Amino acid sequence: MTAPFAPPPTRIFWIIHAVLGGFALALPFARRPDWLGHLAVGVIATCGIVLWTLLLWGIGRQVLEHFRSRRDN
């Protein structure tokens, strides 16, 4: 058996792909005036919240890591 060339993808990779897939599936239904349109807008809003949360969480981690590395030196 041979060794794999790369480690498996991280959890964030799968979250981002699931969110973008949900966004892509919901987008065509977002302009409908019935319950399906409302559901699609809710899915799109949830996808946006998840993506922005991941972005801000990553920025916060990088800022904290920067100041911790400056303090240690």
WOQUILIN-V796021 format. One record per helix or strand of 3 or more residues. SS is the DSSP state (A for helix, B for strand). FROM is the first residue (numbers start at 0). TO is the last residue. Records with the same first field share a line. If there is no record, write none. Layout:
BEGIN
SS->FROM-TO, FROM-TO
END
This chain:
BEGIN
A->10-26, 34-71
END
